[in-house]
């Protein structure tokens, strides 16, 4: 895991070298039972602090975000751009495209608030959509 700053606030994100998507759980996140899709307590998904898109300089993109993981986890929401930095020297900040998930199921640890994909840009959500112009954090920085 690593600490990342999103809209001036620090979040702990899981590092994933097998994907290029960076996402964070929204303050309006709805945790769902993975078998029935019925809403359950938010604590059941085990996220750390949640991101409030209205608290920063989030600019929504009219493009859906969804991801499924082999462990049965699934998340969906929207995409947008936000000020983003990570590492020891957080003085380097970029406007990064991120997914903001607002529903699904995640087997969290109570610490992490999302995931930072460091994979090749070709793995990024919607890479073939010209208007999205999305690449992974590693290639943005």
SULDA-V399898 format. One record per backbone hydrogen bond with DSSP energy under -1.0 kcal/mol. CO is the residue of the C=O (numbers start at 1). NH is the residue of the N-H. If there is no record, write none. Layout:
co: {CO | CO}
nh: {NH | NH}
//
This chain:
co: {2 | 4 | 5 | 6 | 9 | 11 | 12 | 13 | 14 | 16 | 19 | 22 | 23 | 24 | 25 | 26 | 30 | 31 | 33 | 38 | 41 | 42 | 45 | 46 | 51 | 52 | 59 | 61 | 63 | 65 | 67 | 69 | 73 | 74 | 75 | 76 | 76 | 77 | 78 | 79 | 80 | 81 | 82 | 83 | 84 | 85 | 88 | 89 | 94 | 96 | 98 | 99 | 100 | 101 | 102 | 103 | 104 | 105 | 106 | 112 | 113 | 114 | 115 | 116 | 120 | 121 | 124 | 126 | 129 | 129 | 136 | 137}
nh: {13 | 11 | 85 | 9 | 6 | 4 | 113 | 2 | 116 | 118 | 119 | 99 | 115 | 101 | 51 | 29 | 104 | 40 | 37 | 33 | 44 | 45 | 108 | 110 | 27 | 55 | 81 | 63 | 79 | 77 | 75 | 72 | 69 | 105 | 67 | 102 | 103 | 65 | 100 | 61 | 98 | 59 | 96 | 7 | 94 | 5 | 90 | 92 | 84 | 82 | 80 | 24 | 78 | 26 | 30 | 76 | 32 | 74 | 108 | 48 | 25 | 14 | 23 | 16 | 123 | 124 | 127 | 129 | 132 | 133 | 140 | 141}
//
